[in-house]
Amino acid sequence: MRIQFIVLFSALITVFCYDHYRLPHSVQPLHYTLRVLTHLEDARRLSFTGDVQIKLRVLQETTNITLHASSMLKIADNHTRLQHCSGSGDKKGFIGIKNVERYKKHDYYIIHLVKPLQAAFYVIKLQFWAPLNRNLFGYYVSSYKDMETNETSYISVTQFEPADARCAFPCFDEPHFKATFDIILGHPSDFNALSNMPLTEKIPICGRPNWYWSKFQQTVPMSTYLVAYSINNFEGYTASSSKISHPVQFTTWARSQALEQCHYAAEIAPRLLSYYEEIFDMPYPLPKMDLLAVPDFSAGAMENWGLITFREAALFYARADSSLEDKQRVANIIAHELAHQWFGNLVTMEWWNDLWLNEGFATYVATLGMQRLCKKWHAYEEESLDNVLAIFATDAFYCTRPISQAVGSASTIGNLFDPITYRKGSVIIRMMHNFIGDEAFRRGLKTYLQHHAYGNANQRDLWQALTQAAHQCHRIPAKLSVGTIMDTWTLQSGYPLVTVERDYIHNAANVSQRRFVIHGPARLHEPFSEPFERKAGDYTTPKAWLRCNNAGRAVPLRLYKLPEEDEWLLFNLQLTTPYRVNYDACNWDLITKSLYSKEFRRIHVMNRAQLIDDALALAWSGHMDYKQALELLRYLQHENEFMPWRAALDQLIAIYRIMRQTSDFDVFQKFMQHLLEPIYCHLKGINDDESVKHVPHKTLIAQWACRMAQENCLQVAMDYYQRWYTSDSPDKSNPTPKNLRSVIYCTAMHQGDADDWNFLWQRYLSATVASERRLILQSLGCTRQLWLLQRYMKLIFEPPSLIRKHDAVLAFGGVVRSDVGSQFARDYLFSNFAMLRKFFEPNIRELAGLVIQIAQHMSTSRDYQVLQDFFNKHRDLFNRVPRSAQRAKEQVQLNLRWRQQLMPEFLRYLHTRCYE
């Protein structure tokens, strides 16, 4: 009855009010001819003008055409034209337009027509203009200062994902409205024009001496968020690859004085693209690939088809100054963006709820690409572990969300760009890769990509292709589908805790599951590996499944023929599936005994990391007593591999944040010094020894040794810094080991004085290497001098800032992590929130992220009340990011609970081990 009333009422009003957040499906765009003239010649009038012709197909009768145009974009309504056209594009008579209206809630530009349009082809033409914004989205302006002339140069560049193409030109700005594009860019003759496709010709602009129209090849069908263009005065470094299926020209573009830092990117990008062609068994479809380093860029990078844009630190690598971790980071980002050329660009999600199909796959495939680039990096295992540990940490909160999340407005799309989409998406894809096998995985992906090429898909389409391949390869039972398994991971929140209770008399075990942290049964259809060690064979093929009954309740599982009563039992080999495991106390003792033995390496290194992470997380949450967890942890004194140490220190950082605020910190400090001493000596402390097997491991241990005031670490770090401080040419020669500079710089700030801080700040101002500038920003916040922290906050957030806006979160994080800075950063944020809100608008996700960072360091009842009062005061903003606010509150509650209930137990163990 209510629906009938609405229909009748709508018929009585003259203007139809369309209030849905998605565009009507009555009109389909087929082709855009987009022409944009960009003005960069006057810093006071940075702007653009343009016009767009959109060829449309009307699918059903309609009285209006509704498309997107942001309120930032001015449109000459009286010049809007609509014409009939043939299927080939020949234009015919004009069609009457009654009026236009703008609906700001959904960025709609609605053209009301004199009479209804019938199903046919049409062309609409609109003229528009707007200033180039400085907020790093839409079509915006970036700048840099020439180091030789000291003059400021301006460039323009686009960033349209997720829904900001509408800020640059009127369009159908949803991913399923794919179309082809002819792009024409107007610019002065001394600037370059770049877009998705190769340049075809440059035509002088009549009436504008020394200005040109740059015309580009027509694009393949693609979504509006992948359209990209830039006007700049950069230089390009060109490379090509003979291994790619057809000639593809690779060019990296950057400001001239930084072009040398692009050579590494130019070297690895063709190799990665060639590898992806191999594993997807599909060619890269475009004739060129440009990699553009943008001085001001909000994201790490953006996968625009044929013109990938990067933050400078995400693309630049300087062999003499950048660390190995910088090198790996650049490789990872490039590998991720190139993977998008298939997952995201060639096949695009139908709607943003399936964003994980883009980002999860790109994250996972990037690990495969990095493994191919350099096996010595152990990228597949270490990146996989990194992703699992991150999800274990973030997805255990009550306020987490499913991977596939409903999206009800364009303004909420940005909330999906989080670890759940990227990291958990990657983790479950790795799980799926393991249980269906490599052959079925590749065969299914090829089918999926071929069937949906240049179109859109949802996760059901992917499940269908992979199920068919898995059945063909006999990897899953005929009655079981990939979707039945995977939907349980993508459509519900969290991950399970698997509990294993052994029956030692009958060599059996009872296995059950529930959601970790949140009590109650989890409805996860969960694969796990054969639960005991084998000398050979397939370690990661599932041997049993935890299932649900028709009511959706978890069905307990009993396993037989397990190891003898004096042998340990281990689930989830190589951590192929994201679940925690809690064993009975006897099995934990058997595992701990094995880890203490000389044969501890019989347990795979990823499982050694898993055991530490599970034990400490279970103790933190009250599922295990700390004596058991810390006894297992002590085995680390003869562990030399990186991954177990990474897992342990990731868990111990939360305890460190709380303990350093208490009078018992010295006990924790001695405990950590004792734990770290053997591995610190094994890795030879802080030195410039390039023969170290695993550089990130050495960096991690040195970081913690100095943090725990290990005497040798502090002394050597300060000695290196003083050698740099007293050198004659500190900007030309830096004696500090490049792989340990993060440790040395932070230690020097923590131990040093104002002169040391000012020296490092001057090095930031004169640095030309992007990774060095990034590192210095993180390190300046390590000082214990409050007045220097106050000065630093002003430099970060208050004009005229010498720190780029996209680096503000990075710099703020450096302050929050320091022992003095965490309290100072909290007070600064709460006292200056109005200013910070203005600084970050419209990207309030980043602002909310600062609050989450601060919450990690809050652990008292008073802290919780202060945070609650803060959220109440700014309810209007945090209602737009409710999950971030809830996450911060949960974090403080967890810290408070640990401090009140579990810290005494933790300290009792430390006292019994005589760490006093």
C-alpha positions, 0 to 999 in steps of 0.5 A, spaced: 500 500 500 505 504 501 509 503 494 502 505 491 501 511 495 508 513 492 507 512 485 500 516 485 504 522 489 509 522 484 505 523 478 502 529 481 508 533 481 511 536 475 519 534 477 520 527 478 525 527 484 529 521 484 533 520 490 536 513 489 544 513 490 545 509 484 544 512 477 538 510 473 539 504 468 535 507 463 541 510 459 547 507 458 554 511 456 557 509 450 563 514 448 566 520 451 569 525 447 572 529 452 576 536 451 580 540 457 584 546 457 588 547 463 591 553 465 597 553 469 601 559 467 598 564 473 599 561 480 593 566 482 588 563 477 589 555 476 583 552 473 581 548 467 575 549 462 572 544 457 567 540 454 564 533 453 560 530 448 557 523 450 554 518 446 548 515 449 544 509 448 537 510 451 534 503 453 527 505 455 523 511 455 525 516 460 523 524 461 530 526 463 537 524 463 541 524 470 548 523 470 554 526 475 557 533 476 560 535 483 558 542 485 565 544 484 564 543 477 560 549 474 556 547 467 554 552 462 546 550 463 544 554 457 549 551 452 547 544 454 545 540 447 542 534 446 541 531 439 539 524 436 544 520 432 545 514 429 548 508 431 555 510 427 554 517 431 552 521 425 548 527 429 541 529 427 536 534 430 536 537 436 531 535 442 528 540 447 530 541 454 525 543 459 530 545 464 536 542 468 537 541 476 542 539 481 541 534 486 547 535 491 546 530 495 548 525 490 552 529 485 546 529 480 545 533 474 538 532 471 536 534 464 529 534 464 526 534 457 520 537 453 518 530 451 520 523 453 526 520 449 525 513 446 530 507 446 535 510 441 542 513 440 543 520 442 549 525 443 549 530 449 554 536 449 556 540 456 561 545 457 564 546 464 569 549 468 572 549 475 578 551 479 584 546 480 583 544 487 588 543 492 585 537 496 588 532 492 582 529 488 578 530 482 582 534 477 587 538 482 594 542 482 601 539 485 607 543 485 614 543 486 620 547 487 626 547 482 632 546 486 637 550 481 632 556 480 628 556 487 622 557 482 615 554 484 612 549 478 605 547 477 602 541 474 595 538 474 593 531 475 587 527 476 585 522 482 578 519 480 577 513 484 573 512 487 568 517 485 571 524 483 571 524 475 564 528 476 569 533 479 573 534 473 567 533 467 560 531 467 559 523 467 556 517 469 561 516 474 559 509 476 564 503 475 559 499 471 558 504 466 564 503 462 565 507 455 570 509 450 574 515 451 577 520 446 581 525 450 584 532 448 588 536 452 590 543 451 596 546 454 602 551 453 607 548 448 613 547 454 608 542 457 607 535 456 600 532 456 599 525 458 593 520 458 591 513 458 593 512 451 599 514 446 599 521 443 597 521 436 597 528 434 598 536 437 594 541 433 596 549 435 590 552 438 587 558 434 588 564 438 592 562 443 600 562 440 604 557 443 598 553 445 596 546 443 591 541 443 594 534 444 590 528 442 590 521 444 588 514 441 581 512 443 581 508 449 578 501 450 572 501 454 573 502 461 570 506 468 570 513 469 574 512 475 580 509 471 580 515 466 587 519 467 590 525 465 596 530 467 599 537 464 606 537 467 613 539 465 616 533 467 622 529 463 621 521 461 625 515 462 623 510 456 624 503 457 621 497 453 620 489 454 621 484 449 618 479 453 611 482 453 606 479 448 606 485 443 611 492 443 609 496 450 613 502 451 614 504 458 616 511 460 617 513 467 615 521 468 618 525 474 621 532 475 627 532 471 632 533 478 629 526 480 629 522 474 635 518 476 631 515 482 626 512 476 631 507 473 629 502 478 621 502 477 623 502 469 627 496 470 622 492 474 615 494 471 616 490 464 618 484 468 612 484 472 608 486 466 611 480 463 610 475 469 602 477 469 601 476 462 604 469 463 600 467 470 593 470 467 595 467 460 592 474 457 596 479 454 596 487 456 591 490 451 594 497 451 600 499 447 604 503 452 604 504 460 606 511 463 608 511 471 608 518 473 611 521 480 606 526 483 609 531 488 603 531 492 598 525 492 593 522 497 594 515 495 600 511 495 599 510 487 593 509 483 592 504 477 589 508 472 589 504 465 596 506 461 597 512 466 599 509 473 600 515 478 604 514 484 606 518 490 614 520 489 616 515 495 612 510 492 616 510 485 623 513 487 629 509 489 636 511 489 641 506 490 646 510 494 641 512 499 634 508 499 634 502 504 633 495 502 626 496 505 625 502 501 626 498 494 622 492 496 616 497 498 617 500 491 617 493 488 611 491 492 607 498 490 609 497 482 607 490 482 600 491 486 598 497 481 600 493 475 596 487 477 590 492 477 591 492 469 587 485 469 583 485 476 580 492 476 581 495 469 580 489 464 575 486 469 571 491 474 567 490 480 560 491 478 559 496 484 564 498 490 561 492 495 566 488 491 572 492 491 576 487 494 575 483 487 580 489 485 584 490 491 585 483 494 587 480 488 592 486 486 595 485 493 595 477 493 598 477 486 603 483 488 606 477 492 607 473 487 610 478 482 615 480 488 617 473 489 618 472 481 623 479 482 627 476 487 627 470 491 632 472 496 626 477 499 622 471 501 616 475 499 611 470 498 612 468 505 613 474 509 608 478 505 603 473 506 605 473 514 604 480 514 597 480 511 595 475 516 598 478 522 595 485 520 588 481 519 589 478 526 590 484 529 584 488 526 579 483 524 578 481 532 574 487 534 567 487 535 566 493 530 570 490 524 566 489 517 565 483 512 569 483 506 564 484 501 560 490 504 554 494 502 555 501 500 549 506 500 552 512 498 558 515 494 561 518 500 561 512 504 565 508 498 572 511 501 571 507 508 572 501 504 579 502 502 582 499 509 586 493 511 579 488 510 579 490 503 586 489 501 589 484 506 584 480 508 582 480 501 589 477 499 589 472 505 583 469 503 585 469 496 591 465 498 587 460 502 583 459 496 589 458 491 592 453 496 585 449 497 584 448 489 591 448 487 595 452 482 592 449 476 585 450 478 587 457 480 590 459 474 585 456 469 579 459 473 582 466 473 583 465 465 576 463 464 573 469 469 578 474 465 576 472 458 569 472 460 568 478 463 574 482 459 572 490 458 566 488 463 564 488 470 563 482 475 561 480 482 564 475 486 559 470 484 562 470 477 569 469 480 566 463 484 563 460 478 569 460 474 573 457 480 568 452 481 568 449 474 576 449 474 576 446 481 571 440 479 575 439 473 582 438 476 578 434 482 580 439 487 574 439 491 568 434 492 563 435 486 557 437 491 561 443 494 562 449 490 567 455 491 562 460 493 559 455 498 566 456 502 568 463 500 561 466 501 562 464 509 569 468 509 566 474 505 559 475 507 561 475 515 565 479 519 571 476 523 575 470 523 575 463 527 578 461 533 579 453 532 579 449 539 583 443 539 582 438 545 586 431 544 584 425 546 590 422 548 588 415 549 584 414 543 589 418 538 583 423 537 581 430 537 575 434 538 575 440 534 570 446 534 570 453 532 567 460 534 569 467 532 575 470 536 573 475 541 566 475 539 563 469 543 558 465 539 558 460 534 562 462 527 558 460 521 565 459 517 566 453 512 573 453 514 579 448 511 585 446 515 591 443 513 593 436 515 594 437 523 600 433 524 607 434 520 609 430 514 616 428 511 614 429 504 607 431 500 602 436 499 603 440 506 597 445 505 591 441 501 586 441 506 584 434 509 578 435 513 573 441 513 569 444 519 562 445 516 555 448 518 548 445 519 542 447 516 541 452 521 547 455 520 551 452 527 558 450 527 558 442 527 564 439 531 569 435 528 572 429 531 579 427 528 582 420 528 589 417 527 593 422 530 600 422 533 601 418 539 600 421 546 608 424 547 608 427 540 605 434 538 599 436 534 599 442 529 594 445 525 594 450 519 600 448 516 604 454 513 598 459 515 594 457 509 588 460 513 586 466 517 584 462 524 587 462 530 588 455 534 588 454 541 590 447 544 589 443 550 595 445 555 598 438 554 599 439 547 601 446 548 607 443 553 609 438 547 609 444 542 613 448 547 618 442 548 619 441 541 621 449 540 626 448 545 629 442 542 635 442 537 629 440 532 625 446 532 626 447 525 621 441 523 616 446 525 615 450 519 618 457 520 611 460 518 608 456 523 613 458 529 611 465 527 603 463 528 604 459 534 608 465 538 602 470 535 597 465 537 599 464 544 600 471 546 594 473 543 590 468 547 594 470 553 592 478 551 585 476 550 584 471 557 584 465 553 591 462 555 595 464 562 601 468 561 605 463 564 604 458 558 605 463 553 611 466 555 614 460 556 613 458 549 616 465 547 622 464 551 624 459 545 626 465 541 633 465 544 635 460 539 631 463 534 634 466 528 629 467 523 625 473 521 618 471 521 617 468 528 621 475 531 616 479 527 610 476 530 613 476 537 614 483 537 608 485 533 604 482 539 609 485 544 608 492 542 601 493 545 604 491 552 610 496 551 605 501 550 602 500 556 608 498 560 612 504 559 606 508 562 607 504 569 612 504 574 614 497 572 616 499 566 624 497 568 621 490 569 619 489 562 625 493 559 630 488 562 625 482 560 626 485 553 633 486 553 634 479 556 630 476 550 633 480 545 640 480 547 642 473 543 639 475 536 642 482 537 649 479 537 647 474 532 645 479 527 652 483 529 648 489 532 648 496 528 653 496 523 654 497 515 655 490 514 652 488 507 653 481 508 647 480 513 642 475 510 636 478 512 636 486 512 629 487 515 630 482 521 637 486 523 633 493 522 627 490 526 632 487 532 636 494 532 630 498 533 627 494 539 634 494 542 635 501 542 628 502 544 629 498 550 635 502 551 640 496 550 647 500 551 651 498 545 645 500 540 644 507 543 652 508 543 653 505 536 647 509 533 649 516 537 656 515 534 654 514 527 649 520 528 655 524 530 659 522 525 654 525 520 653 531 524 660 533 524 661 532 517 663 537 512 658 536 507 652 532 510 648 533 504 653 530 500 656 524 504 652 520 509 656 515 513 650 512 517 648 505 514 642 506 509 639 500 512 639 502 519 638 510 518 631 509 521 634 506 527 639 511 528 635 517 526 630 516 531 635 514 537 639 520 535 632 524 536 630 521 542 637 521 546 639 528 543 638 535 544 635 541 540 641 542 535 641 534 533 633 536 531 635 542 527 640 538 524 636 533 521 630 538 520 635 542 515 637 535 512 630 534 510 629 541 507 635 539 503 634 532 501 632 530 494 631 523 495 624 521 497 625 515 501 630 519 505 625 525 506 620 520 508 624 517 513 626 523 516 619 526 517 618 519 521 624 520 526 623 527 528 617 526 532 622 521 536 624 527 540 623 528 548 623 535 548 616 538 548 617 544 545 620 541 539 614 537 538 610 543 539 614 546 533 614 540 529 606 540 530 606 547 527 610 545 521 606 539 520 599 542 520 600 550 520 601 554 514 606 556 511 607 548 511 614 546 509 611 538 509 606 536 504 599 535 506 600 527 504 605 526 509 602 529 515 599 523 517 606 519 517 609 525 521 604 525 526 605 518 527 612 519 528 610 523 534 605 518 537 609 512 537 614 516 541 614 515 549 613 523 550 610 524 544 603 519 545 601 524 550 603 530 547 599 528 540 593 526 544 593 533 547 594 537 541 589 533 537 584 534 542 585 542 543 586 543 535 581 539 532 577 544 529 583 546 525 585 539 524 578 538 521 579 543 516 586 541 514 583 534 512 577 536 509 574 532 505 578 526 507 575 525 514 578 518 514 585 520 515 583 524 521 579 519 524 585 514 523 589 519 527 584 518 533 585 510 532 593 511 533 592 515 539 587 510 542 592 505 542 596 509 547 590 510 552 589 505 557 586 508 564 579 509 566 580 517 565 583 516 558 576 512 556 572 518 559 576 523 555 575 519 549 568 518 550 567 526 551 571 528 545 567 523 541 560 526 544 563 533 542 564 532 535 559 527 534 557 530 527 563 528 524 564 521 527 557 519 525 560 519 518 566 514 520 562 510 526 567 504 525 573 508 526 570 511 532 568 504 535 574 502 533 578 507 538 573 506 544 574 498 543 582 499 543 582 503 549 577 498 553 581 492 551 588 496 554 584 498 560 582 491 561 589 488 560 592 493 565 587 492 570 586 484 569 592 481 566 598 486 567 599 483 574 599 476 571 604 478 566 608 481 571 608 475 576 611 471 571 617 476 569 618 477 577 619 469 577 624 469 572 628 475 576 627 480 571 628 485 576 
